[in-house]
Amino acid sequence: MKRGNLFEAIPAELEKEVFESLIENGNVRIERIISNGHRSPESGWYDQQQNEWVLLLKGEATIAFANDVIVELGPGDHIDIPSHTRHKVIGTSSNSATIWLAVHY
């Protein structure tokens, strides 16, 4: 049995985004992501092999898609991103941690 709390152990200073794998098997990976003003690199896109369902638990985030769609997320908002849907994070809250739960399946 593995137990934890998604709102604990948040680093006070976040030089880089934190990606923490919570559960992983051959078909599913669940991770906590902690951002604070972070964004994807200017060049390139995420183009993942698996679908990704993302839930924003705390903070705010903006995701851009290659088809020019922009999605703004706040606490409780979630989005399902099909595999090979090119996207990037163009902004997250910079005054406090943004906490994401991502399920790759």
C-alpha angles and dihedrals in degrees: 000000000000121000132185147141122243092213097052130087094028107165114239091221121038112193089165133017113271119231112188120182109219101176130003137174133151095288108024135045122183117193141175115224122196119196133173112185090330125143138176118273114278093244124055135022137242105256105174131190093221134054113258126210112193129193120190108217100176136006129012133288139179122210123194123203127207090245089065095257114141120200123194117202131197132176110313095015117127137183135192113220114196118224115277092020101139112227144148138194108249097180147001133184111288099190095062141004119292110214121201133183111207125189115195111196 
